[in-house]
Amino acid sequence: MTISKINNFRNPNFKRTYRYANEILVLSSVIEDFPFKVKRLVNEQADIAFCTFEKARNKYHQDIRQFGSDSAVLTEMQGAYIIFYNQSEAPYRVRFSIMHEFGHYILGHKLNLDREDNLYGVQEIEANCFAAQVLMPEQLLRICSKRGKTISEDFIMQSFEVSRDAAQKRRGTLASTIYEWHSREETRYDDIILEKYSNVLNRIAPLTYQYPYTFEDDYAREQERGSWLDTRSRWN
């Protein structure tokens, strides 16, 4: 291992990634419902241009896949940032790919790293977590569960228009995360997010009646969470 790769060794900073995603959920005027227009969100938050792989190939004679991705790439050219994306993929894959690349930008990641560099893998994990939180907020999913919804892959796909793979991994993240262990920094925006997107919650998980807390309710939720954990290995 080279000295540069040793110096780049660190673990993903999930708290920082989660906070940045939550700040965008709170502050953005573009995100009013789910799914939302990801390009509009990027344009609201940053000066980033977009270009399809096809246009890059035809106009600039560049095969963007050479930069290491078949889906999307964030690059910097003469001080300007551009997200190249594969327009031939399904819309929900394009949305996630663009939000993933936007995550690299928001989190201040280093671009064009060698895949063998430890930092490359760390940044990919952080960008995926950022995209997942913005596109499928944890706070909304947990309230949906409390309202009696089974947080299945199909439910996540239908509610947020993401791929099965993204829904599967999101479900796995929820299963492996204990909300009560979140720090104050991680929960500071929860009430605001739930209030801002209350209409979304009422649409995808209507609260038809109020009922008192019972041990059976808590036990049922714990059983569901246990079922998530049983299949967690499939989300790696």
C-alpha positions as CSV (number, residue, x, y, z in Angstrom):
1,M,0.0,0.0,0.0
2,T,1.3,3.4,-0.9
3,I,1.8,6.3,1.6
4,S,-1.1,8.2,0.0
5,K,-3.4,5.3,0.5
6,I,-2.4,4.9,4.1
7,N,-3.0,8.6,4.7
8,N,-6.5,8.3,3.1
9,F,-7.5,5.5,5.5
10,R,-10.7,6.4,7.5
11,N,-14.1,5.1,8.2
12,P,-17.3,6.5,6.7
13,N,-18.6,9.5,8.6
14,F,-22.3,8.5,8.8
15,K,-23.3,11.3,11.3
16,R,-21.9,14.0,9.1
17,T,-23.5,12.5,6.0
18,Y,-26.9,12.1,7.7
19,R,-26.8,15.7,9.0
20,Y,-26.0,17.2,5.6
21,A,-28.9,15.2,4.0
22,N,-31.3,16.3,6.8
23,E,-30.3,19.9,6.3
24,I,-31.3,19.7,2.6
25,L,-34.6,18.0,3.5
26,V,-35.3,20.9,5.9
27,L,-34.1,23.8,3.8
28,S,-35.0,22.9,0.2
29,S,-38.0,24.5,-1.3
30,V,-37.9,22.1,-4.2
31,I,-38.6,19.0,-2.1
32,E,-42.3,19.2,-1.3
33,D,-43.3,15.6,-2.1
34,F,-41.7,12.3,-3.0
35,P,-40.5,11.5,-5.5
36,F,-39.2,15.0,-6.5
37,K,-37.2,16.4,-9.4
38,V,-33.5,15.7,-8.5
39,K,-32.1,18.0,-11.2
40,R,-34.2,20.9,-9.7
41,L,-32.8,20.1,-6.3
42,V,-29.2,20.1,-7.5
43,N,-29.7,23.4,-9.4
44,E,-31.2,24.9,-6.2
45,Q,-28.3,23.9,-4.1
46,A,-25.3,24.2,-6.4
47,D,-24.0,25.5,-9.7
48,I,-23.7,22.1,-11.4
49,A,-24.4,21.4,-15.1
50,F,-25.8,18.1,-16.5
51,C,-24.8,16.2,-19.6
52,T,-26.0,12.8,-20.8
53,F,-23.5,10.1,-21.8
54,E,-24.9,10.2,-25.3
55,K,-24.2,14.0,-25.6
56,A,-20.8,13.6,-24.2
57,R,-20.0,11.0,-26.7
58,N,-21.5,12.8,-29.7
59,K,-20.5,16.4,-29.0
60,Y,-17.3,16.0,-26.9
61,H,-16.2,12.6,-28.2
62,Q,-15.8,11.4,-24.6
63,D,-16.8,7.9,-23.4
64,I,-17.7,8.8,-19.8
65,R,-17.6,5.1,-18.8
66,Q,-13.8,5.4,-18.8
67,F,-14.1,7.5,-15.6
68,G,-15.3,4.3,-13.8
69,S,-19.1,4.3,-13.8
70,D,-21.8,3.1,-16.1
71,S,-24.5,5.2,-14.4
72,A,-23.2,8.7,-13.5
73,V,-20.0,10.6,-12.9
74,L,-19.3,14.0,-11.2
75,T,-16.3,15.8,-12.8
76,E,-14.7,19.2,-12.5
77,M,-13.6,20.9,-15.7
78,Q,-11.9,24.3,-15.6
79,G,-13.6,25.2,-12.3
80,A,-17.0,24.0,-13.3
81,Y,-18.8,20.9,-12.0
82,I,-20.7,18.6,-14.4
83,I,-22.7,15.5,-13.6
84,F,-22.7,13.1,-16.6
85,Y,-25.4,10.5,-16.4
86,N,-26.6,7.5,-18.4
87,Q,-29.9,8.6,-20.0
88,S,-30.6,5.0,-21.1
89,E,-31.1,3.7,-17.6
90,A,-34.5,3.5,-15.9
91,P,-35.7,6.9,-14.5
92,Y,-35.5,5.7,-10.9
93,R,-31.9,4.6,-11.4
94,V,-31.0,7.9,-13.0
95,R,-32.5,9.8,-10.0
96,F,-30.5,7.8,-7.5
97,S,-27.3,8.1,-9.5
98,I,-27.6,11.8,-9.8
99,M,-28.3,12.2,-6.1
100,H,-25.3,9.9,-5.4
101,E,-23.0,12.2,-7.4
102,F,-24.6,15.3,-5.8
103,G,-23.7,13.7,-2.5
104,H,-20.0,13.6,-3.5
105,Y,-20.3,17.4,-4.2
106,I,-22.1,18.3,-1.0
107,L,-19.8,16.2,1.2
108,G,-16.7,17.7,-0.4
109,H,-15.3,14.4,-1.7
110,K,-12.1,14.0,-3.7
111,L,-12.9,13.2,-7.3
112,N,-11.2,10.8,-9.7
113,L,-9.8,8.5,-7.0
114,D,-8.3,5.2,-7.9
115,R,-10.7,2.4,-7.0
116,E,-8.0,0.7,-5.0
117,D,-7.7,3.8,-2.8
118,N,-9.4,3.2,0.6
119,L,-10.9,6.6,0.4
120,Y,-12.7,5.7,-2.8
121,G,-14.8,3.0,-1.0
122,V,-15.4,5.3,2.0
123,Q,-16.7,8.1,-0.2
124,E,-19.0,5.7,-2.2
125,I,-20.6,4.5,1.0
126,E,-21.1,8.1,2.2
127,A,-22.6,9.2,-1.2
128,N,-25.0,6.2,-1.1
129,C,-26.1,7.0,2.4
130,F,-26.6,10.6,1.5
131,A,-28.7,9.7,-1.6
132,A,-30.8,7.2,0.4
133,Q,-31.6,9.7,3.2
134,V,-32.6,12.4,0.7
135,L,-34.7,10.2,-1.5
136,M,-36.1,7.9,1.3
137,P,-36.0,9.8,4.6
138,E,-35.5,7.5,7.6
139,Q,-37.8,9.7,9.7
140,L,-40.8,9.1,7.3
141,L,-40.2,5.4,7.1
142,R,-40.1,5.0,10.8
143,I,-43.4,6.9,11.3
144,C,-44.9,4.8,8.6
145,S,-44.0,1.7,10.6
146,K,-45.5,3.2,13.7
147,R,-48.7,3.8,11.8
148,G,-48.9,0.1,11.0
149,K,-47.3,-0.1,7.6
150,T,-45.0,-3.0,6.8
151,I,-41.8,-1.5,5.5
152,S,-41.3,-3.9,2.7
153,E,-39.3,-3.4,-0.4
154,D,-42.5,-3.0,-2.4
155,F,-43.8,-0.3,0.0
156,I,-40.5,1.7,-0.3
157,M,-40.5,1.3,-4.1
158,Q,-44.1,2.4,-4.5
159,S,-43.9,5.3,-2.0
160,F,-40.6,6.8,-3.2
161,E,-40.2,5.5,-6.7
162,V,-36.8,3.9,-6.3
163,S,-35.3,0.6,-7.6
164,R,-35.7,-2.7,-5.8
165,D,-32.0,-2.7,-5.0
166,A,-32.2,0.8,-3.4
167,A,-35.3,-0.2,-1.4
168,Q,-33.7,-3.4,-0.3
169,K,-30.6,-1.6,1.0
170,R,-32.7,1.1,2.6
171,R,-34.7,-1.6,4.5
172,G,-31.4,-3.1,5.6
173,T,-30.1,0.2,6.9
174,L,-33.3,0.7,8.9
175,A,-33.0,-2.8,10.4
176,S,-29.4,-2.3,11.5
177,T,-30.0,1.2,13.0
178,I,-31.4,1.7,16.4
179,Y,-33.1,5.1,16.4
180,E,-32.8,5.5,20.2
181,W,-29.1,5.5,19.8
182,H,-29.0,8.5,17.5
183,S,-27.2,11.5,18.9
184,R,-28.8,14.8,19.5
185,E,-27.1,16.1,16.4
186,E,-28.7,13.4,14.3
187,T,-32.2,14.0,15.7
188,R,-32.2,17.8,15.8
189,Y,-34.2,18.0,12.5
190,D,-36.6,15.1,13.0
191,D,-39.6,17.2,14.2
192,I,-39.1,19.7,11.4
193,I,-38.9,17.0,8.7
194,L,-42.0,15.2,10.0
195,E,-43.9,18.5,10.1
196,K,-42.7,19.6,6.7
197,Y,-43.7,16.3,5.0
198,S,-46.8,15.5,7.0
199,N,-48.9,15.5,3.8
200,V,-46.6,12.8,2.4
201,L,-47.0,10.7,5.5
202,N,-50.8,11.1,5.5
203,R,-50.8,10.0,1.8
204,I,-48.6,6.9,2.0
205,A,-49.5,5.9,5.6
206,P,-52.8,7.5,6.6
207,L,-53.5,7.8,10.3
208,T,-57.1,6.6,10.4
209,Y,-57.5,6.7,14.1
210,Q,-55.7,7.3,17.4
211,Y,-55.1,4.4,19.7
212,P,-53.4,4.1,23.1
213,Y,-49.9,2.5,23.4
214,T,-50.0,-1.2,24.1
215,F,-47.3,-3.8,24.7
216,E,-48.7,-5.7,21.7
217,D,-48.0,-2.8,19.4
218,D,-44.4,-2.5,20.6
219,Y,-43.9,-6.2,20.3
220,A,-45.3,-6.3,16.8
221,R,-42.9,-3.6,15.7
222,E,-40.0,-5.4,17.3
223,Q,-41.0,-8.6,15.5
224,E,-41.0,-6.8,12.2
225,R,-37.6,-5.3,12.9
226,G,-36.4,-8.8,13.7
227,S,-37.5,-10.0,10.3
228,W,-35.5,-7.3,8.7
229,L,-32.4,-8.4,10.6
230,D,-32.9,-12.0,9.6
231,T,-32.3,-11.2,5.9
232,R,-29.7,-8.4,6.5
233,S,-26.9,-10.3,4.7
234,R,-28.7,-9.9,1.4
235,W,-28.2,-6.1,1.6
236,N,-24.4,-6.1,1.7
